[in-house]
Each structure stands twice: as structure tokens, then as C-alpha cells.
Amino acid sequence: MPSVRPGGEQAQGPFRSEPGTLLEHVSVAVFGIDDQGLVCYWGPGAHDLFGHHAGEILARPGGLLLAEGPAAASRLVERARTEGYWRGRLTARHRDGTAFACGFRVFPVTGTGGRSVVMGLASRSEELDRVKGNLAFLDALFETCPIGLVMLDQDLRYVHLNQALADMDGLPIAEHLGRRIDEVMIVTDGDEFRSMLHAVADEGAPAVGVLTGLHPLGHPDRDQVRSVSFFPLSGAVGTRPGLGGLILDVTDRERAILEAAAGRRRLALLDRASTTIGTTLDVGRTAQELVDVAMPEFCDGAVVEVVEWMDETELFDPDRPLLTRRIASGTVLPPPATELVSGVERVRCPPGSVIHDMLRTGRPVSATVDEDFLTRTVSIESRARLMAESGVACVLVAPLIARGTVQGIAVFGRSGGRPAFTGDDLALAGELASRAAICLDNARLYSRVQDISLTLQRALLPSAQATSPYAEVAHRYVPGGRVTEVGGDWYDVIELPGHRVALVVGDVMGHGVPAAAAMGRLRITTKALARREVEPAAMLGELDALAREAGIELATCLYLVYDATTGRARIASAGHPPLLVLHPDGTVRTVDEVLGVPLGVGGFPFRTTEIELPERAVLALYTDGLVEARGRDIEAGLDALRAELGRPGGPQDTLETTADRILANLLPDPAADDTVLVLARVRRAP
């Protein structure tokens, strides 16, 4: 705002803040205090800083401007008159009463007629500190920044630059000033470079990260590639606008950019391989994942083959042929390459082949597909001719080694339109093969254990359907999917004397061979005790003792004895899902009065309950795999089972078709867990 003297006269003093100067960024208040300590001048910025309008503060005590009041104002005036010029920081007071730190500069001024006034300049301390900090930062930036910094005028002459740019150009700073760019360096495409600079200056749009080839005159033996960024500079008072620039020498980076890009691609490929290879425990799927991750970025075609050793401990004999079995393949090349990779299952490699060279060293090898390679490696003439016509120009063979044993080989091929395999490619293929070999070995061992567990479990389960004149039985056992190991689910139907039949279903916690073995012990013991006519509760007590002695931590069991002469059933449960009974009228009853603790816990007695069963009632015994699944509450599973069991059937429905329908509608595909279902339709004895 314009300065004001008493009486409303405007003052055009020397304290005007020019646009573009330092004062433009700092609010400066100008004021004057006379001999009597009264405000006699209220200049630019004073209202913004202190909040007082000129009419409110003129001819009032200067102490209103300071937090300490009139005494501080008197000391301020006295120091200005005594010292001639004083600067320092005091606590000022705003019109609204708030106090703030403020920097003051005061000095006496003598006007016409000998009148003396103390003039003051005031600014907020934080604004002054910020500007000082910015100036210090700019000074340090030009002194120490390793990136080239430059200021150019509109004629593209050097106005200011730092030492980093001078060193880049091979000339001292002084030899740059006043000279144009083309007097310091030869730019490869000078016209385009100058057009870019003029566009920045005229249109105001910055140019960022432009790669420019040039030859600095200060380094006559050196060509450079620089990344240049230019931006417009606003013109301050008395100056013309120009350009600011940041210059970075990227010669070495550009030379290595292809190598770096290749390295990044290799790392990205390894990262993908770590997340996509070994997602399952299926050997064929794992091998195909290796093939898929390698194409098309690393190769144009690939195959994975497992070595058919007679014994894993067998030593490699380089004088004998090597037999392999191809389990995965793929190619992005057109026929006949597709037939080359997929048209064979078993491969015979003659002694002296490239495969033998690889196995002899245990390291990846590469070879050009020429006549010598085909003669040494491909024993069948038709396959050799097919490979020669496939377009594959070079191959890389990597061993799949796990636990010190060669499990198989991975072969990668490239067409003639791609570069041959390099040393870096050999290292990458070795890393891919190493990761895949571990996954393949894990899958192979898992498959072996899974097969052993499944064989053991099936050997321990009933081999033939039990028969009884008083109970028509349909039973099903469904093992879990390949992702889940074989569990400890079991069942049995035992015919007893006196027109009785025993039904039992159990589930041992855990998976694999231990669970199958524990299941076998419980089933054999149950069958032996049942023939001794042990009560259901006592039966579970004996099984509980066996579980604790054998170290079986947890198992559930439901044991039921049906007496056809009375039509009644005696039931005991050890933490097992409840028995369901389908009555002839279609209603389904849940028998959950005897849910005891699981076997192996100990310390809790089991009890027997007795229920009456109508003629042709259907009993449903099952394990939790039928009603419990991830994302589904067990109560919801029980409701679904009750609904399926009670669904009216057609005239052709039997227990067998009912069991198949229940499993088809309730089990996911593949099954997440082992499942047992036993359906029994009971009859009365005559």
C-alpha cells in the first residue's frame, strides 16, 4: 500500500519493493517514530505485518508495535540515535494481540527544518530465515553439485555455470562467460538442439532429459552423450529472461544401457520363475511351467526330459547311451518345430552327444545346430532331418540336479533370427534349471509318498463290500486331490452274531503314511473288539487307550451296533460328525446326543445312546471332508447333506446311486480332503 504521512499525504520514499527482487518474497514493513515516540510514518507492508491501518496507528505510541510496550520502543529509538544504525530481533505485537518474532533495522533520518525521525524496517523472522536458507542452498548447489548447472541469456550465451559443467567441457568457468554454446562444443545435431532451446525460451515449456550427442572443444579426443534439461527463467528488474539448465554426462551409462537392460530382463525372468515354477506338486505341471516361463523371452522352444536311471545311485557312464523321457515341451516357432518338440516321448542320446558333454561337467553347455551336432546328438535320421528343417539354430542344455543327482535335462533352442546363447545366458539357464530341479524333485518325492500312502490306506480299508441280511450297505472312499496328502479316513461294516451288524467310521488327524498306519491300527483293533461284543462306549474307551499308547494325537470315531431283532441301534461317538437317519417318510434326524471327546485325549468317559430305527430307515455315516470345506461353515455343510439325503428319489434310485449323487453335489473337484460316506438301509429280522 502507499506510504502515508499525517494529514493523508502519500510518500514516494526509497523503500518500494521492486518485482523480482528479494523484497518481493519477504513482507517488509516501513514505519517512522518521531522524537516523542509516536508513529509518524506508516509505509508499505506495515499494515500486512502489524494489522493496523494508517488512520488507526499514526500519532499513537510506537510501543503498540512491540510486545514489551513503550519501554522497548524507547530503547529501540535510543539505539538508533546513539549507534546511527541498529539491527536485531524483537518480539512484535499484532493488532489482534498475537506476538511474533520480528527482525528490525532502524536508523535516524533528518528531514527539512532539522526534524529527526527514526525510520524502521521490519519483517517476520521466519520469512527472513527462509530466504537466507534458500540463498545459502543456491550458493552451495553451484559450488558442490556434481551435475552441470548453467544459466544462459536469450542469445544462448553463458551467464553463470558451476565447476562441474566446466570440467565436463574441459574449459575454465571464465572462458565460458559471454560465449555461445556452439563456441564451446560441437553438437551432433546443432540445428535441432538450438531449436529446442529457443522453444523453451519463447514458449516456456521445459525440455527434460533430452539425450544429446556432442564433442566438447575442451576435450578434443572425447565424444560425449549428455542428458540435458532446460527450463525458462523469469526476468528480474533490469535483466532479460533466459534459460536454466541441468547437464548430466551419461556417456558410460549409454554405453552400458544394452547390457543393463539385458541384466534387468534376466532378473525379471528369474523373478517370474520363482513365482510360477512349482505352484503344484505335480511333476508334469512343474516341468511345463519351466517351459512356459522360458518362452518367448529366453528362447523360441524348450523341452524338459527326466533321466530314466535304473537306480538313483547309479553313476553316469559316458560310454553308454542315455535314455530320457520327455514330460514337457513347447515352441513359438511354426511347423515342423512343433513336431520336433512334441513328436516323441522317449529319447535316446548316443555316447559323445552334447547331452553327455553336459552331464560330464554338470554345467550348462550351448551348441550350434550344424551337421556335427546332429551327427553326435540325434541318433534317429528322421529326427535329425526334422531338427535341421525346424529353424532352430542353436541349443542350450542345462542339467536338472537335486540332492546331488541328475534328475533330468532342460533343452532351450533359438532360431537363426536371434543372437546365439552367451555366457550370461548359460548362467541364467543354470539358475532356471536349478530352481526347477528342486521343484521337480519335491513333486516327484511327494508323488512317491502319496502313492505309498494311498496304497497302504486302500490295503487297510475293506476290500469287498460287507454283506448282511439286515443292512444293505453302500460305501465310498474319495481321496483328496494331489495337493493334499492322503488322510486317515476309514470305515468298516462288521457282521455280528445274533442278527446284529456294526457300522464304524473314523478319521485320524494328519496326512500321509503316519495317518494311514494309525488308521490301520484303529480299524484292526475295532474289528477284533467288535467280535467280542464290546459295548459302543467301552469300544471307544479301548480305542482311546490304544491311541494314547500309540502316540495318535487326535482321531474321531462313530461306532454303531444295529440289532435287527429289536430294531434298535446303540451308538457312541468320539468327537465325530453326527449320525443322520433318513426315515421312510422323508424326514432326516440328526443323532447328536453322544458327541464325546476325540480319541487320544483321555480323561473323559464315553457313553452309549440307544435309538429305535423304523423299517427301511437309511443311516448316513461320513467324515468331515463331506461337510466341511474352506470358506464354508460345517453347519452349512450339514444342512446341505441333510437336504441331499432327504431329496425324493426316482423308482430306479438305489443306495449306490444315492451315494454317487451326494458326493457329486457336495464335494468340490478336486476334493480338498479325504472323504468317507457309508449309507446303510436297515431291515427287521423275521
C-alpha positions in Angstrom: 0.0 0.0 0.0 1.3 3.6 -0.5 3.1 5.2 2.4 1.1 7.8 4.4 2.1 10.8 6.5 -0.1 12.6 9.0 -2.7 14.5 7.0 -3.1 11.8 4.3 0.0 12.9 2.2 1.4 10.0 0.2 5.1 9.3 0.4 7.1 8.1 -2.5 10.1 7.0 -0.5 13.0 4.8 -1.4 11.6 1.7 0.2 9.4 0.4 -2.6 9.6 -3.4 -3.2 10.6 -4.0 -6.8 9.0 -7.0 -8.6 11.5 -9.8 -8.9 13.8 -8.6 -6.1 14.4 -10.2 -2.8 11.8 -8.0 -1.1 9.2 -9.5 -3.4 9.5 -12.7 -1.4 9.7 -11.1 2.1 7.0 -8.8 3.5 8.8 -5.7 4.7 7.0 -3.1 6.9 8.3 0.5 6.7 7.4 2.9 9.6 8.7 6.0 11.4 8.7 7.2 15.0 9.3 10.8 16.0 11.1 12.4 18.9 8.0 11.9 21.2 7.8 8.2 20.5 4.7 8.5 18.3 4.2 6.8 14.9 4.7 9.4 12.3 5.1 7.4 9.2 3.2 4.2 8.1 4.7 2.9 4.9 4.5 -0.1 2.6 3.8 -3.5 4.2 3.2 -2.1 7.7 -0.5 -3.0 7.6 0.2 -6.5 6.4 2.8 -7.1 9.2 1.2 -5.4 12.2 -2.5 -5.3 11.2 -3.0 -1.6 11.8 -4.4 0.8 9.2 -2.7 4.1 8.9 -5.6 6.1 10.4 -5.5 3.9 13.5 -1.8 4.0 14.3 -0.5 7.4 13.1 0.2 9.8 16.0 -0.1 6.9 18.5 2.7 5.4 20.7 5.2 3.2 18.9 5.0 0.8 21.9 1.9 -0.6 20.4 4.1 -2.4 17.8 6.2 -4.2 20.4 5.2 -7.0 22.8 7.2 -5.3 25.7 5.4 -2.0 25.1 6.6 1.6 25.3 9.9 0.8 27.2 11.0 -1.4 24.3 10.1 1.3 21.8 12.1 3.9 23.7 15.2 1.6 23.7 14.8 0.9 20.0 14.7 4.7 19.2 17.6 5.4 21.6 19.8 2.8 20.0 19.1 4.1 16.5 20.0 7.7 17.5 23.1 6.6 19.5 24.5 4.0 17.2 23.3 5.5 13.9 22.2 2.1 12.6 21.0 -0.9 14.5 19.5 -4.3 13.5 18.3 -7.1 15.6 15.3 -9.3 16.6 12.5 -8.3 18.9 9.1 -9.7 19.8 6.4 -7.7 17.9 2.7 -7.5 18.6 0.0 -7.7 16.0 -3.2 -5.6 16.2 -5.1 -8.8 17.3 -2.8 -9.2 20.3 -0.7 -12.1 19.0 3.1 -11.8 19.4 5.6 -13.0 16.8 9.4 -12.9 16.3 10.4 -10.0 14.1 13.7 -8.7 12.6 14.2 -4.9 12.8 16.5 -2.4 11.1 16.4 1.2 12.5 18.3 4.4 11.6 17.7 8.1 12.1 16.6 10.4 9.3 16.8 14.2 9.4 14.3 16.0 7.3 13.9 19.6 6.2 13.7 22.0 9.1 16.0 19.8 11.2 13.3 17.5 12.3 14.6 14.0 13.2 12.7 10.7 12.6 13.8 7.1 13.4 12.9 5.0 10.4 12.3 1.3 10.8 12.2 -1.7 8.5 10.6 -4.9 10.0 10.0 -8.4 8.7 8.9 -11.7 10.2 11.9 -13.7 11.3 10.8 -17.0 9.7 10.5 -15.3 6.3 14.0 -13.8 6.5 15.4 -17.2 7.6 13.7 -18.9 4.7 15.2 -16.5 2.2 18.6 -16.8 3.8 18.4 -20.5 3.7 17.3 -20.5 0.0 20.3 -18.3 -0.9 22.7 -20.5 1.1 21.3 -23.5 -0.7 21.7 -22.0 -4.1 25.3 -21.0 -3.3 26.1 -24.5 -2.0 24.3 -26.0 -5.1 26.5 -24.2 -7.5 29.7 -24.9 -5.5 29.2 -28.6 -4.8 26.6 -30.1 -7.1 28.1 -32.9 -9.3 25.6 -32.2 -12.0 26.3 -29.4 -14.5 24.3 -26.2 -13.8 24.1 -23.4 -16.3 22.3 -20.0 -16.9 22.0 -18.8 -20.5 20.7 -15.5 -21.8 18.3 -15.1 -24.7 21.2 -15.3 -27.1 22.2 -18.6 -25.6 25.4 -17.1 -24.1 26.8 -18.3 -20.8 25.9 -16.1 -17.9 26.7 -18.4 -15.0 27.8 -22.1 -14.6 29.3 -24.3 -12.0 32.6 -26.1 -11.9 31.1 -29.5 -12.7 29.9 -28.3 -16.1 33.3 -26.5 -16.7 35.1 -29.8 -16.0 32.7 -31.6 -18.3 33.5 -29.1 -21.1 37.2 -29.1 -20.3 37.3 -25.3 -20.1 37.5 -22.9 -17.1 34.4 -21.1 -16.0 35.8 -17.7 -17.1 36.3 -19.0 -20.7 32.6 -19.8 -20.9 31.1 -16.5 -19.8 29.8 -14.4 -22.7 30.3 -17.1 -25.2 27.6 -19.0 -27.1 27.1 -22.8 -26.8 28.4 -23.5 -30.3 31.6 -21.8 -29.3 32.2 -24.3 -26.5 31.1 -27.6 -28.1 30.1 -29.1 -31.4 26.6 -30.6 -31.1 25.9 -33.6 -33.3 22.5 -32.1 -34.4 23.2 -28.5 -33.7 20.1 -27.0 -35.5 17.7 -29.3 -33.7 19.4 -28.5 -30.4 19.2 -24.7 -30.9 15.6 -25.0 -31.9 14.8 -26.8 -28.7 16.5 -24.1 -26.6 14.6 -21.3 -28.4 11.3 -23.2 -28.0 12.0 -23.3 -24.2 12.8 -19.6 -24.1 9.9 -18.5 -26.3 7.1 -20.9 -25.3 8.0 -21.5 -21.7 7.7 -25.3 -21.8 10.7 -27.1 -20.2 12.7 -29.8 -22.0 13.5 -32.7 -19.7 16.1 -35.5 -20.1 16.9 -34.9 -23.8 19.8 -37.1 -24.9 22.3 -35.1 -27.0 25.5 -36.2 -28.7 28.3 -33.7 -28.7 32.0 -33.1 -28.9 33.4 -30.6 -26.3 36.2 -28.4 -27.7 38.0 -28.7 -24.3 38.2 -32.5 -24.8 39.2 -32.9 -28.4 39.7 -36.7 -28.0 36.3 -37.4 -26.4 32.8 -37.7 -27.7 30.0 -37.5 -25.1 26.4 -38.2 -24.6 24.6 -35.9 -22.3 21.2 -35.8 -20.8 20.1 -32.1 -20.8 17.1 -30.4 -19.2 16.3 -26.7 -19.8 13.7 -24.5 -18.3 12.8 -20.8 -18.7 14.0 -18.2 -16.2 11.6 -15.3 -15.3 13.2 -11.9 -15.8 14.1 -9.7 -12.8 14.1 -5.9 -12.9 16.7 -4.6 -15.3 17.6 -8.1 -16.7 16.4 -10.1 -19.7 14.9 -13.5 -19.4 17.0 -16.6 -20.2 17.3 -20.3 -19.6 18.4 -22.5 -16.7 19.8 -25.9 -17.4 20.9 -29.2 -15.8 23.5 -31.2 -17.7 24.5 -34.8 -16.9 27.2 -36.8 -18.7 25.6 -40.2 -19.5 28.2 -41.5 -21.9 29.1 -44.5 -19.8 25.5 -45.2 -19.0 24.5 -45.2 -22.6 27.4 -47.5 -23.5 26.2 -50.0 -20.9 22.5 -49.4 -21.4 22.0 -52.5 -23.5 23.9 -54.6 -21.0 21.9 -53.2 -18.1 18.6 -53.8 -20.0 19.7 -57.4 -20.6 20.5 -57.8 -16.9 17.2 -56.4 -15.9 15.4 -58.8 -18.2 17.4 -61.7 -16.7 16.4 -60.7 -13.2 12.8 -60.2 -14.2 12.8 -63.7 -15.8 14.2 -65.2 -12.6 11.6 -63.4 -10.6 8.8 -64.8 -12.7 10.3 -68.2 -12.5 10.4 -68.1 -8.7 6.7 -67.4 -8.6 5.4 -69.6 -11.5 7.6 -72.7 -11.2 6.5 -75.2 -8.6 2.9 -73.9 -7.9 1.8 -77.5 -7.6 3.2 -80.9 -6.6 2.6 -82.4 -10.0 5.7 -83.4 -11.9 4.4 -82.8 -15.4 2.8 -79.4 -14.4 6.1 -78.2 -12.8 8.1 -79.2 -15.9 5.6 -77.4 -18.2 5.9 -74.3 -16.0 9.6 -74.2 -16.7 9.0 -74.4 -20.4 6.3 -71.7 -20.3 8.4 -69.2 -18.3 11.3 -69.5 -20.7 9.4 -68.7 -23.8 9.4 -66.5 -25.8 11.8 -64.1 -23.9 14.7 -66.5 -23.4 14.2 -69.0 -26.2 11.9 -70.0 -29.1 11.4 -73.6 -27.9 12.1 -75.8 -24.9 11.7 -79.3 -23.7 12.1 -80.9 -20.3 13.1 -84.6 -20.0 13.7 -86.8 -17.0 16.5 -89.3 -17.0 15.5 -92.9 -16.7 18.1 -94.2 -14.3 17.8 -97.8 -13.3 18.8 -96.6 -9.8 19.3 -93.1 -8.4 22.7 -94.1 -7.0 23.8 -95.3 -10.5 26.9 -93.4 -11.7 26.8 -91.8 -15.1 28.7 -93.8 -17.7 29.8 -91.6 -20.6 30.3 -94.6 -22.8 26.7 -95.7 -22.6 23.6 -94.2 -24.3 21.4 -92.0 -22.2 17.7 -92.7 -22.1 15.3 -89.8 -21.2 11.5 -89.4 -21.1 10.1 -86.1 -22.3 7.5 -84.7 -19.9 7.0 -81.1 -21.1 7.6 -79.2 -24.3 6.6 -76.0 -26.2 7.7 -73.7 -29.0 6.7 -70.5 -30.6 8.2 -71.5 -34.0 5.9 -72.7 -36.8 6.0 -76.4 -38.1 8.0 -78.5 -38.3 9.3 -77.2 -34.9 6.1 -78.2 -33.2 6.6 -81.8 -34.3 10.2 -81.7 -33.2 9.4 -80.8 -29.6 6.2 -82.8 -29.1 6.5 -85.8 -31.5 8.5 -88.1 -29.3 8.1 -89.4 -25.7 11.4 -91.3 -25.1 14.7 -90.1 -26.4 18.0 -92.0 -26.8 21.2 -89.9 -26.7 24.2 -91.8 -28.1 27.6 -91.6 -26.3 29.6 -88.5 -27.2 26.5 -86.3 -27.6 26.2 -82.8 -26.3 24.0 -84.2 -23.5 26.9 -86.4 -22.5 29.2 -83.3 -22.5 26.8 -81.5 -20.2 26.4 -84.5 -17.8 30.2 -84.9 -17.7 30.7 -81.4 -16.3 27.4 -80.9 -14.6 27.1 -77.4 -16.1 25.0 -75.9 -18.9 26.5 -76.1 -22.4 25.5 -74.5 -25.7 26.0 -75.7 -29.2 25.3 -74.6 -32.8 22.9 -76.9 -34.7 25.1 -78.0 -37.5 26.0 -81.3 -39.2 28.5 -82.2 -36.4 25.9 -81.6 -33.7 23.2 -83.6 -35.4 25.6 -86.5 -36.0 26.8 -86.6 -32.4 23.5 -86.0 -30.6 20.5 -87.1 -32.7 20.6 -90.9 -33.3 17.5 -91.2 -35.5 18.0 -89.9 -39.0 14.4 -88.7 -39.4 14.6 -86.7 -36.2 17.9 -85.2 -37.3 16.4 -84.1 -40.6 13.4 -82.7 -38.7 15.7 -80.6 -36.5 17.6 -79.3 -39.4 14.4 -78.1 -41.0 12.8 -76.7 -37.9 14.6 -73.3 -37.9 16.4 -74.0 -34.6 20.0 -72.6 -35.0 21.4 -73.1 -31.5 20.6 -75.0 -28.3 21.4 -74.7 -24.7 21.3 -77.8 -22.5 21.1 -77.5 -18.7 21.1 -80.3 -16.1 18.3 -80.6 -13.6 20.3 -81.5 -10.4 18.7 -82.1 -7.0 20.2 -83.8 -4.0 23.4 -84.4 -5.9 21.6 -86.4 -8.6 20.8 -85.5 -12.2 17.0 -85.7 -12.3 16.7 -84.7 -15.9 17.7 -82.1 -18.5 16.2 -78.9 -19.9 16.9 -78.0 -23.5 16.4 -74.5 -24.8 16.5 -73.5 -28.5 16.8 -70.3 -30.5 16.1 -69.6 -34.2 18.5 -68.1 -36.6 16.9 -64.7 -36.2 18.0 -64.3 -32.6 21.5 -63.9 -31.1 23.3 -67.1 -30.1 23.4 -68.0 -26.4 26.1 -66.1 -24.4 27.9 -66.8 -21.2 25.3 -64.8 -19.3 22.6 -67.0 -20.9 24.4 -70.1 -19.7 24.4 -68.7 -16.2 20.7 -67.8 -16.4 19.7 -71.2 -17.8 21.7 -72.9 -14.9 19.8 -70.8 -12.4 16.4 -71.6 -14.0 17.3 -75.3 -14.2 18.4 -75.3 -10.5 15.2 -73.8 -9.3 13.1 -76.1 -11.5 15.1 -79.2 -10.4 14.3 -78.6 -6.7 10.6 -78.2 -7.5 10.6 -81.2 -9.7 12.3 -83.3 -7.1 9.9 -82.2 -4.4 7.0 -83.1 -6.7 8.4 -86.4 -7.6 9.1 -87.3 -3.9 5.6 -86.1 -3.0 4.1 -88.3 -5.7 6.0 -91.3 -4.4 4.9 -90.7 -0.8 1.4 -90.1 -1.9 1.3 -93.3 -3.9 2.7 -95.2 -0.9 0.2 -93.7 1.5 -2.7 -94.3 -0.9 -1.7 -97.9 -1.4 -1.3 -98.5 2.3 -4.7 -96.9 3.0 -6.5 -98.9 0.3 -4.9 -102.1 1.6 -6.2 -101.4 5.1 -9.7 -100.4 4.0 -12.4 -103.1 3.3 -11.5 -104.8 0.0 -15.1 -106.0 -0.6 -18.5 -104.8 0.4 -19.7 -106.5 3.6 -23.0 -108.3 3.3 -25.7 -108.7 5.9 -29.3 -109.7 5.5 -30.4 -106.9 7.8 -28.4 -104.0 6.4 -28.0 -103.0 2.7 -24.8 -101.0 2.6 -23.2 -98.6 0.0 -19.8 -97.1 0.9 -17.5 -94.7 -0.8 -13.9 -93.6 -0.1 -12.7 -90.5 -2.1 -9.0 -89.5 -1.6 -8.1 -85.8 -1.5 -6.6 -84.1 -4.5 -2.9 -84.3 -5.4 -2.3 -81.1 -3.5 -3.5 -82.7 -0.3 -1.8 -85.8 1.1 -3.7 -89.0 1.8 -5.5 -88.7 5.2 -6.6 -91.2 7.8 -10.2 -91.6 7.0 -11.5 -95.2 7.5 -14.7 -97.2 7.8 -15.9 -100.8 8.3 -19.0 -102.9 8.2 -18.8 -105.9 10.7 -21.4 -108.7 10.8 -22.0 -109.8 14.4 -23.9 -112.9 15.8 -27.5 -112.5 17.0 -28.9 -110.7 13.9 -26.6 -107.7 14.5 -24.3 -105.6 12.4 -21.7 -103.0 13.4 -21.0 -99.8 11.4 -17.9 -97.7 12.1 -16.4 -94.6 10.6 -13.3 -92.8 11.8 -10.8 -90.1 10.9 -7.2 -89.8 12.1 -5.8 -86.3 12.2 -2.9 -85.8 9.8 -1.9 -87.0 6.4 0.5 -89.3 4.7 1.9 -92.7 5.7 1.7 -92.0 9.5 -2.0 -91.2 9.3 -2.7 -94.3 7.1 -0.7 -96.5 9.5 -2.6 -95.1 12.6 -5.9 -95.7 10.8 -4.9 -99.3 10.1 -4.2 -99.9 13.8 -7.6 -98.4 14.9 -9.5 -100.4 12.3 -8.0 -103.7 13.1 -8.5 -103.2 16.8 -12.1 -102.2 16.3 -12.8 -105.3 14.3 -11.2 -107.6 16.9 -13.1 -105.9 19.8 -16.4 -105.9 17.9 -16.4 -109.7 17.6 -16.1 -109.8 21.4 -19.4 -108.0 21.6 -18.0 -104.9 23.4 -20.5 -102.1 24.1 -20.0 -99.0 21.9 -18.9 -96.8 24.9 -16.4 -99.4 26.0 -15.2 -99.9 22.5 -14.3 -96.2 22.3 -12.6 -96.4 25.7 -10.4 -99.2 24.4 -9.6 -97.3 21.2 -8.8 -94.2 23.2 -6.3 -96.1 25.3 -4.7 -97.6 22.1 -4.5 -94.1 20.6 -2.7 -92.7 23.7 -0.3 -95.7 23.8 0.5 -95.5 20.1 1.0 -91.7 20.1 -2.0 -91.0 18.0 -2.7 -87.4 19.0 -6.2 -87.0 17.7 -8.8 -89.2 16.0 -12.6 -89.2 15.7 -14.8 -92.3 15.6 -18.5 -93.2 15.4 -19.4 -96.7 16.4 -22.9 -98.1 15.9 -24.4 -101.6 16.5 -27.8 -102.4 15.0 -29.9 -105.2 16.4 -32.4 -106.4 13.7 -34.5 -108.4 16.2 -35.4 -105.2 18.2 -35.0 -102.6 15.5 -32.8 -100.5 17.9 -29.3 -99.2 17.5 -26.7 -98.4 20.2 -24.4 -95.6 19.3 -21.2 -94.0 20.8 -19.2 -91.1 19.3 -15.7 -89.8 19.9 -15.9 -86.2 18.5 -17.1 -87.4 15.2 -19.7 -85.7 13.0 -23.2 -86.8 14.0 -25.2 -89.8 12.5 -28.0 -88.9 10.2 -31.1 -91.1 9.9 -33.5 -90.8 6.9 -36.9 -92.0 7.9 -39.3 -93.7 5.3 -41.5 -90.5 5.4 -38.6 -88.4 4.1 -37.6 -86.7 7.4 -34.0 -86.6 8.4 -33.0 -86.9 12.1 -29.6 -85.8 13.4 -28.4 -88.0 16.3 -26.0 -85.7 18.2 -26.7 -86.7 21.8 -23.3 -88.5 22.2 -20.7 -86.2 20.9 -17.8 -87.2 23.1 -14.1 -86.1 23.0 -11.8 -87.3 20.3 -9.6 -90.4 20.7 -6.2 -89.8 22.2 -7.3 -87.0 24.5 -8.1 -89.3 27.5 -9.6 -88.5 30.9 -13.3 -88.3 29.7 -15.7 -91.3 29.7 -17.7 -92.2 26.6 -21.4 -93.0 26.8 -23.8 -95.0 24.7 -27.2 -93.9 23.5 -29.9 -96.1 22.0 -32.4 -95.1 19.3 -35.2 -97.0 17.5 -35.0 -97.3 13.8 -38.1 -97.8 11.6 -38.1 -100.5 8.9 -36.0 -99.4 5.9 -34.5 -96.4 7.6 -31.3 -95.2 5.9 -28.3 -94.4 8.2 -25.6 -92.0 6.9 -22.1 -92.2 8.4 -19.4 -89.9 7.0 -16.2 -88.0 7.7 -15.8 -84.2 7.9 -14.4 -84.0 4.3 -18.0 -84.2 3.1 -19.4 -81.4 5.1 -16.5 -79.1 5.9 -14.5 -77.0 3.4 -12.6 -73.8 3.3 -14.9 -70.9 3.2 -18.0 -73.0 4.3 -19.2 -73.4 7.8 -19.7 -77.0 9.0 -23.3 -76.3 9.9 -23.9 -75.2 6.3 -22.4 -78.5 5.1 -24.6 -80.5 7.4 -27.7 -78.7 6.1 -26.6 -79.5 2.6 -26.1 -83.1 3.4 -29.4 -83.4 5.1 -31.1 -81.9 2.1 -29.4 -84.3 -0.3 -30.1 -87.3 1.9 -33.8 -86.3 2.2 -34.3 -85.5 -1.5 -37.0 -87.7 -3.0 -35.6 -90.3 -5.4 -37.0 -91.9 -8.5 -38.1 -95.5 -8.8 -34.7 -96.5 -10.1 -32.7 -94.9 -7.2 -30.6 -97.3 -5.1 -28.2 -96.6 -2.2 -25.4 -96.8 -4.7 -26.9 -94.0 -6.9 -27.8 -92.0 -3.8 -24.2 -92.2 -2.6 -22.9 -91.1 -6.0 -25.3 -88.2 -6.2 -24.4 -86.9 -2.7 -20.7 -87.0 -3.5 -21.2 -85.3 -6.9 -23.3 -82.5 -5.4 -21.3 -81.8 -2.2 -17.7 -82.5 -3.0 -15.5 -79.9 -4.8 -13.5 -81.0 -7.8 -10.8 -81.9 -6.9 -11.7 -82.9 -3.4 -9.9 -80.8 -0.8 -9.8 -83.6 1.8 -10.3 -87.4 2.1 -14.0 -88.3 2.3 -15.8 -91.4 3.5 -19.6 -92.0 3.1 -21.4 -95.1 4.3 -25.1 -95.5 3.7 -27.0 -98.4 5.3 -30.7 -99.3 4.9 -31.8 -101.5 7.8 -34.4 -104.2 8.0 -36.0 -106.1 10.9 -35.4 -109.7 11.4 -38.5 -112.0 10.9 
